Amino acid sequence: MTGEQSRFSSVTDLQGLELLSAHFIEHSFDPHLHEGYAIAVLEEGAERYRYRGAEHLAAAGSIALLNPGEVHTGSKASDQGWRYRVYYPRAEQFCELLAELELPHGSVPMFADSVHRDAELVALLIQLHRLLESPDSSALQRQTFWREAMLLLLQRYARVPSTRPAGREPGAVVRAKELLAASLAEPPSLEALAAGVNLSPFHFARVFRRATGLPPHAWLKQRRLEQARALLKSGCTPLNVALQLGYADQSHLTRQFKQAYGVAPGEYRSACAG
């Protein structure tokens, strides 16, 4: 990436969660604050900022955490500036997440320290940010991945207690599989799926993963690919398969099919016909 660039977006099915992807070189931020949190992941370069009366340096591979209502600045700390991805969740979103897991929280979670080097979490947050910007992702996938990543962040850096092991809800899991199998082309959101089995969204996601070994969106992906293979074997064209099963387009089907089976849908269809 060359030159200064920025992209702002929001995620409707995550209560309008705001996101920023940017590369700043000469730009600098005057003292300002955010109503909610700012969670920044540094991908390249380094940023310097003043926060809570001290100077902080966030270099590539680190996470910068800012609490709601805290004044801070921002400017380059290297000649190439800095490239980062930022989440701006509201405080109530974190409180709702903790409530779904029945975790005690007498007040809004707060980050004690600002800069952290955490390779695992950095990779996870970058992957999630890209997913939330991608038109190929589903609400089910976005909502599940968001909860998992934010819980890990809060547990590591906001002193949120560990969760109890997920229980066993075999009836809910069976019903969820039925709902997903019946909605391959238009999968429900995590909230809708959880409501259909009378569980809170995050509790349901953990119960489902414990029972199947996969989060709901990954289980759905496997069922969708199995159905795609059956349709191709029956002679259906890749384009029609993509349309029938709710893929964003034919290339979306091709990417997932080749990743799973090692061949493109057209090659698979031709081989089966031969």
C-alpha positions as CSV (number, residue, x, y, z in Angstrom):
1,M,0.0,0.0,0.0
2,T,1.4,3.4,-1.0
3,G,0.2,6.8,0.0
4,E,-2.3,7.7,2.7
5,Q,-5.5,5.7,2.4
6,S,-8.5,5.1,4.7
7,R,-11.7,3.1,4.5
8,F,-14.5,3.4,7.0
9,S,-17.3,0.9,7.2
10,S,-20.0,-0.5,9.5
11,V,-21.4,-4.0,10.1
12,T,-25.2,-3.9,10.2
13,D,-25.7,-7.4,11.8
14,L,-23.3,-6.4,14.6
15,Q,-25.4,-3.5,15.8
16,G,-23.7,-1.1,13.4
17,L,-20.1,-1.9,14.6
18,E,-17.8,0.7,13.1
19,L,-14.5,-0.3,11.4
20,L,-11.5,1.6,10.0
21,S,-8.7,0.3,7.7
22,A,-6.1,3.0,7.1
23,H,-2.5,3.8,6.2
24,F,-1.4,7.2,7.6
25,I,2.0,8.9,6.9
26,E,1.8,12.6,7.6
27,H,-1.7,12.6,9.1
28,S,-1.9,13.3,12.9
29,F,-4.8,13.2,15.2
30,D,-5.5,16.1,17.5
31,P,-6.5,15.2,21.1
32,H,-9.9,13.6,20.8
33,L,-12.0,10.8,22.4
34,H,-14.5,8.1,21.3
35,E,-17.8,7.3,22.9
36,G,-16.9,3.6,22.7
37,Y,-13.7,1.6,22.7
38,A,-11.0,1.8,20.1
39,I,-9.2,-1.5,19.4
40,A,-6.4,-1.0,16.9
41,V,-4.2,-3.7,15.3
42,L,-0.9,-2.4,13.8
43,E,0.0,-4.2,10.6
44,E,3.0,-2.1,9.4
45,G,5.1,0.8,10.7
46,A,4.4,2.4,14.1
47,E,2.1,4.9,15.7
48,R,2.9,7.2,18.7
49,Y,0.0,8.5,20.8
50,R,-0.5,10.2,24.1
51,Y,-3.1,8.5,26.4
52,R,-3.7,8.8,30.1
53,G,-0.9,11.3,30.6
54,A,1.8,9.1,29.0
55,E,3.4,8.5,25.6
56,H,2.7,5.2,24.0
57,L,4.3,3.5,21.0
58,A,2.4,0.8,19.1
59,A,4.5,-1.0,16.5
60,A,3.6,-3.6,13.8
61,G,2.4,-6.7,15.5
62,S,0.9,-5.0,18.5
63,I,-2.6,-4.1,19.7
64,A,-3.5,-0.7,21.1
65,L,-6.5,-0.6,23.4
66,L,-8.3,2.6,24.4
67,N,-11.2,2.8,26.8
68,P,-14.4,4.8,26.1
69,G,-14.2,8.6,26.8
70,E,-10.4,8.7,27.1
71,V,-8.6,11.5,25.4
72,H,-5.8,10.5,23.1
73,T,-3.7,11.7,20.1
74,G,-2.0,9.8,17.2
75,S,0.9,10.4,14.8
76,K,3.6,8.4,13.0
77,A,6.5,6.9,14.8
78,S,8.3,5.7,11.7
79,D,9.1,7.2,8.3
80,Q,6.6,5.1,6.5
81,G,3.8,6.0,9.0
82,W,1.5,3.3,10.2
83,R,-1.0,0.9,8.7
84,Y,-3.7,-0.5,11.0
85,R,-7.2,-1.9,11.4
86,V,-9.5,-0.5,14.1
87,Y,-12.7,-1.7,15.8
88,Y,-15.0,0.8,17.5
89,P,-17.4,-1.3,19.7
90,R,-19.8,0.4,22.1
91,A,-19.6,-0.4,25.8
92,E,-23.1,-2.0,25.7
93,Q,-21.9,-4.5,23.1
94,F,-19.4,-5.9,25.5
95,C,-21.8,-5.9,28.4
96,E,-24.4,-7.9,26.2
97,L,-21.7,-10.4,25.2
98,L,-20.8,-11.0,28.9
99,A,-24.5,-11.3,29.8
100,E,-25.0,-14.0,27.1
101,L,-22.4,-16.1,28.9
102,E,-23.8,-15.2,32.4
103,L,-20.4,-13.8,33.3
104,P,-20.4,-11.4,36.3
105,H,-19.8,-7.8,35.3
106,G,-20.8,-5.1,37.8
107,S,-19.5,-2.4,35.5
108,V,-18.3,-1.8,32.0
109,P,-15.1,-3.8,31.2
110,M,-12.0,-1.6,31.1
111,F,-8.6,-2.3,29.7
112,A,-5.9,-1.7,32.3
113,D,-3.0,-1.2,29.9
114,S,-2.9,0.1,26.4
115,V,-0.2,-1.6,24.2
116,H,0.2,-5.4,24.0
117,R,2.2,-7.7,21.8
118,D,0.2,-10.8,21.4
119,A,0.8,-12.7,18.1
120,E,-2.1,-15.0,18.5
121,L,-4.6,-12.3,19.1
122,V,-3.2,-10.0,16.5
123,A,-3.6,-12.7,13.8
124,L,-7.2,-13.4,15.0
125,L,-8.2,-9.7,15.0
126,I,-6.8,-9.1,11.6
127,Q,-8.6,-12.2,10.2
128,L,-11.8,-11.0,11.8
129,H,-11.5,-7.5,10.5
130,R,-11.0,-8.8,7.0
131,L,-14.0,-11.1,7.4
132,L,-16.2,-8.3,8.5
133,E,-15.2,-6.3,5.4
134,S,-15.8,-9.2,3.1
135,P,-19.0,-9.5,1.0
136,D,-18.5,-13.2,0.9
137,S,-19.1,-13.7,4.7
138,S,-22.4,-14.5,6.3
139,A,-24.1,-13.0,9.3
140,L,-23.8,-16.3,11.0
141,Q,-20.1,-16.4,10.5
142,R,-19.5,-12.7,11.4
143,Q,-21.6,-12.9,14.6
144,T,-19.9,-16.1,15.8
145,F,-16.4,-15.1,15.1
146,W,-16.9,-11.6,16.6
147,R,-18.1,-13.0,19.9
148,E,-15.2,-15.5,20.1
149,A,-12.5,-12.9,19.3
150,M,-13.9,-10.3,21.7
151,L,-14.3,-12.7,24.6
152,L,-10.6,-13.7,24.2
153,L,-9.6,-10.1,24.1
154,L,-11.6,-9.2,27.2
155,Q,-10.4,-12.3,29.2
156,R,-6.7,-11.5,28.5
157,Y,-6.7,-7.7,28.9
158,A,-9.9,-6.6,30.8
159,R,-9.8,-9.1,33.6
160,V,-13.0,-10.8,32.5
161,P,-13.3,-14.2,34.3
162,S,-13.1,-17.5,32.5
163,T,-16.3,-19.0,31.2
164,R,-17.8,-22.2,32.5
165,P,-17.5,-25.2,30.1
166,A,-20.3,-25.3,27.6
167,G,-23.1,-27.7,28.6
168,R,-24.7,-30.4,26.6
169,E,-28.0,-29.5,24.9
170,P,-28.5,-32.4,22.4
171,G,-32.0,-31.4,21.5
172,A,-31.0,-27.8,20.7
173,V,-28.1,-29.1,18.5
174,V,-30.3,-31.5,16.6
175,R,-32.9,-28.7,16.0
176,A,-30.2,-26.3,15.0
177,K,-28.8,-28.7,12.4
178,E,-32.3,-29.1,11.0
179,L,-32.7,-25.3,10.7
180,L,-29.3,-24.9,9.0
181,A,-29.9,-27.8,6.6
182,A,-33.2,-26.3,5.6
183,S,-31.6,-22.8,5.0
184,L,-28.5,-23.5,2.9
185,A,-29.2,-20.7,0.5
186,E,-30.2,-18.1,3.1
187,P,-28.7,-19.1,6.4
188,P,-30.1,-17.5,9.5
189,S,-28.1,-15.1,11.7
190,L,-26.6,-16.5,15.0
191,E,-29.3,-14.6,16.9
192,A,-32.1,-16.1,14.8
193,L,-30.7,-19.6,15.0
194,A,-30.2,-19.3,18.8
195,A,-33.7,-18.0,19.2
196,G,-35.0,-21.0,17.3
197,V,-33.5,-23.3,19.9
198,N,-34.3,-21.1,22.9
199,L,-30.7,-20.4,23.9
200,S,-28.7,-17.2,24.1
201,P,-26.5,-16.7,21.0
202,F,-23.1,-17.1,22.5
203,H,-24.1,-20.0,24.7
204,F,-25.7,-21.7,21.7
205,A,-22.5,-21.2,19.6
206,R,-20.4,-22.8,22.3
207,V,-22.8,-25.7,22.9
208,F,-22.9,-26.4,19.1
209,R,-19.1,-26.3,18.8
210,R,-18.7,-28.7,21.7
211,A,-21.2,-31.2,20.2
212,T,-20.0,-31.0,16.6
213,G,-16.4,-29.8,16.8
214,L,-17.3,-26.9,14.5
215,P,-18.9,-23.5,14.9
216,P,-22.3,-23.2,13.3
217,H,-21.1,-21.4,10.2
218,A,-18.4,-24.0,9.5
219,W,-20.9,-26.8,9.9
220,L,-23.2,-25.0,7.4
221,K,-20.3,-24.6,5.0
222,Q,-19.6,-28.3,5.0
223,R,-23.3,-29.2,4.4
224,R,-23.4,-26.6,1.6
225,L,-20.3,-28.0,-0.1
226,E,-21.7,-31.6,0.1
227,Q,-24.9,-30.4,-1.6
228,A,-22.9,-28.6,-4.2
229,R,-21.0,-31.7,-5.0
230,A,-24.3,-33.7,-5.3
231,L,-25.7,-31.1,-7.7
232,L,-22.6,-31.0,-9.8
233,K,-22.6,-34.8,-10.0
234,S,-26.2,-34.7,-11.3
235,G,-25.1,-32.4,-14.1
236,C,-26.0,-29.0,-12.7
237,T,-23.7,-26.2,-13.9
238,P,-21.4,-24.4,-11.4
239,L,-23.3,-21.2,-12.0
240,N,-26.7,-22.8,-11.2
241,V,-25.2,-24.5,-8.1
242,A,-23.9,-21.1,-6.9
243,L,-27.4,-19.6,-7.4
244,Q,-29.3,-22.4,-5.8
245,L,-27.1,-22.6,-2.7
246,G,-26.7,-18.9,-1.9
247,Y,-23.1,-18.3,-2.8
248,A,-22.2,-14.7,-3.5
249,D,-21.3,-15.7,-7.1
250,Q,-19.7,-18.5,-9.0
251,S,-16.2,-17.5,-8.0
252,H,-17.2,-17.7,-4.4
253,L,-18.3,-21.3,-5.0
254,T,-15.1,-22.1,-6.9
255,R,-12.8,-20.8,-4.1
256,Q,-14.6,-22.8,-1.4
257,F,-15.0,-26.0,-3.5
258,K,-11.4,-26.0,-4.6
259,Q,-10.2,-25.4,-1.1
260,A,-12.2,-28.4,0.1
261,Y,-11.7,-30.8,-2.7
262,G,-8.7,-29.7,-4.6
263,V,-10.5,-29.3,-8.0
264,A,-12.7,-26.6,-9.4
265,P,-16.5,-27.3,-9.6
266,G,-16.4,-27.5,-13.4
267,E,-13.6,-30.0,-13.4
268,Y,-15.5,-32.1,-10.8
269,R,-18.7,-32.0,-12.9
270,S,-16.8,-33.0,-16.1
271,A,-15.0,-35.9,-14.4
272,C,-18.3,-37.2,-13.0
273,A,-20.0,-36.9,-16.4
274,G,-17.1,-38.8,-18.0
